[in-house]
Amino acid sequence: MDMKEQEEQQKKAELYDQMQAKLELMHALMEGKISGEREGWVSAEEAKEMLRRGRDAKDSSL
């Protein structure tokens, strides 16, 4: 494989990785949407508090 083919393969691999990451993000967002519709939405303040508690728990385990 020459240098040009290697570069093409690298670009394809990077594109694949980007597409995979986008699909994972879209899947996570859809799961959150479905969860919110089924179980009810939380307010922005509730979400911030949940994130703070998670961060504090992680910090205390270090």
C-alpha positions as CSV (number, residue, x, y, z in Angstrom):
1,M,0.0,0.0,0.0
2,D,1.5,3.3,-1.0
3,M,1.3,6.6,1.0
4,K,-1.7,7.9,-0.8
5,E,-3.7,4.7,-0.1
6,Q,-2.7,4.9,3.5
7,E,-3.9,8.5,3.8
8,E,-7.2,7.5,2.2
9,Q,-7.6,4.6,4.6
10,Q,-6.8,7.0,7.5
11,K,-9.4,9.5,6.4
12,K,-12.0,6.7,6.0
13,A,-11.2,5.4,9.5
14,E,-11.6,8.9,10.9
15,L,-14.9,9.4,9.2
16,Y,-16.1,6.0,10.5
17,D,-15.1,7.0,14.0
18,Q,-16.9,10.3,13.7
19,M,-20.0,8.6,12.4
20,Q,-19.9,6.0,15.2
21,A,-19.6,8.8,17.8
22,K,-22.6,10.6,16.3
23,L,-24.7,7.5,16.3
24,E,-23.8,6.8,19.9
25,L,-24.8,10.4,20.8
26,M,-28.0,10.2,18.9
27,H,-28.9,6.9,20.6
28,A,-28.2,8.3,24.1
29,L,-30.3,11.4,23.3
30,M,-33.2,9.2,22.0
31,E,-33.0,7.1,25.2
32,G,-33.2,10.3,27.3
33,K,-36.2,11.5,25.2
34,I,-38.1,8.3,25.6
35,S,-37.3,8.1,29.3
36,G,-38.6,11.7,29.8
37,E,-41.8,10.9,27.9
38,R,-42.4,7.7,29.9
39,E,-41.2,8.8,33.4
40,G,-41.6,12.5,33.2
41,W,-39.2,15.3,32.7
42,V,-37.0,16.9,35.3
43,S,-36.5,20.6,35.7
44,A,-33.2,22.2,34.8
45,E,-32.6,22.8,38.6
46,E,-33.2,19.1,39.3
47,A,-30.8,18.1,36.5
48,K,-28.1,20.4,37.9
49,E,-28.5,19.0,41.4
50,M,-28.3,15.4,40.0
51,L,-25.1,16.3,38.2
52,R,-23.6,18.0,41.3
53,R,-24.4,14.9,43.4
54,G,-22.8,12.7,40.8
55,R,-19.7,14.9,40.6
56,D,-19.4,15.2,44.4
57,A,-19.7,11.4,44.8
58,K,-17.0,10.9,42.1
59,D,-14.7,13.5,43.8
60,S,-15.1,11.9,47.2
61,S,-14.1,8.5,45.9
62,L,-10.6,9.8,44.7
